[in-house]
Amino acid sequence: MTLDRLLEELAEDCQVTLDLLNQLRSPLSDNDRATIIAELVATTIHLHSHCDDSLQDRLWQEGDRLSDVDASEDSES
């Protein structure tokens, strides 16, 4: 999976999490609150799985690649 796709999925999961948190701020029945909390548990587990070593390694690689590009551009100036 590409870094762009991983980041897109992470963004989607973050948005779902924010939406659920916003829903919890509303007046809710205990039943609705329990449902949202269950969804929030599932979403945070999914978020955790996205933020594994693979994603972190890819982000570091991208940062290193960009650092290399910046260094080569500086030397050309």
C-alpha positions, -999 to 999 in steps of 0.1 A, spaced: 0 0 0 13 34 -9 20 61 17 -7 83 2 -33 56 6 -22 49 42 -25 86 50 -59 88 33 -71 59 54 -56 75 86 -74 107 78 -107 89 73 -103 71 106 -94 104 123 -126 120 109 -148 92 121 -132 95 156 -138 132 157 -174 127 145 -180 102 173 -165 124 199 -187 153 187 -217 130 190 -208 122 226 -210 159 234 -247 159 225 -275 149 249 -280 112 243 -299 83 257 -278 58 276 -285 34 247 -272 58 221 -242 67 243 -233 30 246 -235 25 209 -213 55 202 -188 44 228 -187 9 213 -180 25 178 -154 47 194 -136 17 208 -136 0 174 -124 32 157 -95 38 181 -84 1 177 -85 7 139 -65 40 144 -40 22 165 -35 -5 138 -29 23 112 -3 39 134 20 9 134 57 6 127 50 3 90 34 37 87 60 53 110 88 38 89 72 50 57 69 85 72 105 85 83 116 73 48 96 101 32 111 127 56 146 113 48 139 115 11 127 151 14 158 159 35 180 145 7 161 165 -19 165 197 2 202 190 7 208 185 -30 189 217 -39 209 237 -14 242 224 -29 230 235 -63 224 271 -52 
